[in-house]
Amino acid sequence: MEATKRSRRYIDYPRLGRKGVRRWLPSWRLWLGSFTFVLACLAGLFAYVYAKVDIPDENALAGKEASVYYWADGSQMVSVGAVNRQNIPLTGVPEHVRNAVIAAENATFYSDPGVSLTGIARAVVAMVSGGDTQGGSTITQQYVKNTYLSPEQTATRKVKEFIIALKVSNRKSKDEILRGYLNTSWFGRGSNGIQAAAHAYYGIDAKNLDPSQGALLAAVLKGSEQYDPGLSPANHRRAVDRWSWILDRLVATGAMDKKEREKYREFPEPRPVAKPTSQAGQTGYLVDIANKFVKSATGLTDKDLARGGYRIHTTFDKQRTRRLEKAVNDVRAKNLDPKKRAEDTFVEFGAASVRPTDGAILALYGGADATRHFSNNADTTAVPAGSAFKPFVLAAALQDEEERYGEQPHPADAPNRSDELRAALIQGRGAPFVQAGQRLGLERVRKLVLSAGLRKESLAELEQTFPLGTSAPSAVRLASAYTTFANGGLHAEPYAVDRMTYQGKPVAGFERPEPQEVVSRGVAGQMTSVLEGLGWRLLGAPGSIPTEQPPAAAATEPGDRLKSAWCVATPPPSGSGTGTEPTTAITLFRNKPGAPELLPLNGVGGPDTGLGTTLPPQVWTAYRNAP
């Protein structure tokens, strides 16, 4: 009977006739059988998926709908156009350009099966670990992503990519795949495909690109936001390095001889970056800030956004934005005359308004016109904050005293350092802040401003002058940091997009974190009181009634002797509540396009502007009082 029972067991587990640990260790037959079974299941699943997943219509990309950006009130701000793409035959792309792309992206293109198992594995691992999912794909896989798939980063999409790439590789010739890839790839500057890119970067047809220009376009395929040389000096350095590497790769792969390589030692500078006319005025800057927030919140790239189909609901207040632009234009027209004074040339303004309670960016001024001045002055991190940074040193000192003595009266025998700093801030003196930095420790001040939202990369080295404002935060970030005082010591991270959909479905990533305490409510109240006192001196009463509560404000002083002028102010609350009015940071500086260093402000606006320091407060007053 026992023998009969044993013979009927299809899986000998737990193992009969074994004792102890051996009873629970699978036999080699069980291991082999299980492995074979899993392989058979995977093969069956692969066959099923392969049969079910089909190649979509290649021309679908050309019909992609535009992305639409909305104001905070729900009205449409701008529609960022349908895909800028012009299909051309492979014969319309010079062989040396094709070779440059292959050398840069997939040197084994003509011999590989169209997929990279190691690349897929790396992408899946990166996806699970939250790392970068880009890169590691063959040209065939990238063509599939460009043409057939959505920009979502999921395991399902990676499986589809792999299956469709295999089918495409079996059904299309390598030349057909390369043609499709070159016609659908994102090159930045709003251009999908090599023909649109040739015009965006060099103003010529793709057929007229020389090997050096072709190498630059091959370089930006790695990511235009990192390699378009026109976007920033850092981008330019990366682009030059990759351009040179690609030309060397052409020699290494036998596609170019060394003698030909020697002809291309001078970097082929592309045309300046230009915004489409639909993004004229402030619109281009608003879209720029919104896109940066979207990319940070969702992991999407410029390439993904360029595919269209998004509905992006921003926090920007239409009327506030127009009032801010008008205020800057009015102050500029009244005070600056480049034809009369050379010192008034290359003067730039930047500004941003942030709501204290939740960090919403309500308005910004990025420059005269986004189609002519590409750099976003509201988001630049090249302008020192000067005395506008000092209140954070005072806040650190007040917080230190509160931690030492609590809320009890300050001991009579202890030096009241914060009172000295209050007086120094009102009087525009710097030495007490240097001394406070030494006493508190510069790391403590640094930690406070980071908690208040300033970015690490915008902060200066922790040297003696650090408390005097040698750091260079953006207008958005400085306004956001000041909201901490208006919001009872709590800081809410700034944001520009409230929600977003893709093809009608919500996109995740826009949940708002709770505000975090930076200083106590008591310290925030003291800071507001000090800044209101400073506001009387800098701005006066914002209305016609002399007794009206002043704004809380700070600004740079002529004594800073810096190449920048700032004003940061929060109006008195309208009605009950805290932080109901936005905090606005306004900056002025001089910058010649293409020059790495700021120009001095001596003489800007005439002899009575105090190195231009009186102009940002004028902008704030005009903005505040505008109808």
Phi, psi and omega in degrees: 000316179299320179296322179296316178300318180296320184292339181272356179279120179279332178235115182278074180205126355300151190287127177286147178079005178243151181234159177066217183296325183298333179297332185257359176271121180299146177284167180295329178295320179293319177300312182296316180297318180295317180297316179297320180297316179297316179299318180296320178295316179296319179296319178295318179297317179299316179298320180295311181295319180300321180288326185280322183279122181246166179277118179291179179289125182297329185280002182299325183300320183296337181262011181301141179279160180289164170265142183242133177253138184240147171290170180298333180276003178093351178283154184286131176271307182198149172251116181271112201316170174297168187301127177276095186215135176230111180288135175226155178289162180299330179293344177277359178246117181306147182301325182291333176286318177300316180296323180295318179296315180295317180298324183280322191256327189192082187298335181263021187308313186284352181241347184275165182281003178097349178227156177235107180297321180292323178295318178297316181299317179297319181296318180295316179299316179297322180296316181293323182273357179083015180272191182286126181264001182276160174087168177082002182261154173283169176299322179298315179296320178294322176299317179297315178298318181297321195260322193246342191243158176283164182280001182298146180255086181227161178297323180299317180294324178295323177295315178300317179302315182296313182295312181295323178298319177298315181295317179298318180296328179281332187259337183245151176284162179299322180295322178295319179294316180297319177300313179298319180297313181294332181275346184241351184289148179271123181250005185082180180054032178072016187247123170256120179100153187294327180292313178296322180294319179301321179286321182293322184267325186230356178068028182225167173287156179302326183296342182260004179292133175272171183302324181291315177295320178299323179293324177294317178295325175295327180293319184287348175299335180292341180149103186296329180294342177254337189237357173289114187293345182276355185273328181192160175302323179295318176300319182298317179296316179296321181295318179298315180298314183289321176304312180296319180298319181295318177297320176294324177296324178299322177292316183297327181269001177083008181274351179210139178271165185296326180296318178294321180300323183296342180287341189244069178257345180262126183297131182278086184302127177280176176294159175300151177293138180228140175273150174295153185298337178293345181252031179292169180064226181273349186302316181299324179289322178296317178297320180299312179295317180299316181296321179298318179293318179300314181296321178292321185281330190243342185084002177292158179247171175302322179298317179298314182296328182292344179290342177082183179090005182263150171239111190246114183262109186269173177265002189287130178271119185302312184291318178298319180297317180291322177295320180294316178298317180296320180299315178297313181298320180294316179294320178299311182296325183285326191248336187247136180218085182302333179288333182266322183233123179297332181294342181272002176281153176062022177281130181237145173244150171215147182201157177205142176245129183234133179282124185297321189295325184226357177087007181295131175277113187268330182202156173204159174233116185257351182151180186296318182195123184296337180280343180246331181238098191286324184294132183272104184294340178283346186236010181282146178240055180229006187244112182300143184281337180058219184296344176293348178271337188300324179305332179288330175292317177298317179299320178296322180292318178296320179295322179296317179295320179296321179291330180282315190245358184067210180263012178286159176303148181296130180304138184295329183272001179257135180295131181271084185295324184295326177297322178297319180292321177303311181297320180295324180293316179295321185273353178076029180263148185255328187304317180300332181284326174297316179295321179295322178298321179292322183287315182284329189097125184297331180296327179293317178296317179300316181297320180295315183289330174294320177295331180277001172109356176289146182276143182302320184290345180268353184273143179282171176296151181281074178251178185304326184275000182307316181292348182272001174095037176283349176289159186231072178286159175285164177298321178300313184287325180290318175300317180299318180296320180292336178298340179304320181287322180287342185252030175068027178093356180263140178243128174254129180302136180292145177214155186238349182232128182274318178201169186201143176233156174232117183051042175087353182253139180299142175259130182283160175119000186253019175290138184265127176289156178291144175301146182248144180286129177254314173227165181290163177299323179296315179295318179300320178296318178297319179297318179299319179297315179296316182291332174293320176298319178292327180297323177302316183289320186280321191237338188071184178292135183291342180242194183274349182271115185302331184271001181298145180301133183281162173287156171273120189214158172212158182202168173285158180244151176304330180291348178296328181055034178261167180268044181200157175222136184227154165216130177234126185213147173238122178296159174298148182303138176268101184088201182278161177106168181245139174068030181279340179256146183285151172268134185237131175248132182232133179233153175226137178202170177241130182213116176282128182308130179089345180273136183283336186254147174289150177270155180292157181260005179304125176085356180297127178074009182100179187285348187256014184261000178059057183058034178080000186290343179277347186282314176303319175299325177296320178297316181298316180297317179296321179293315181295321186268356182295143180291000000 
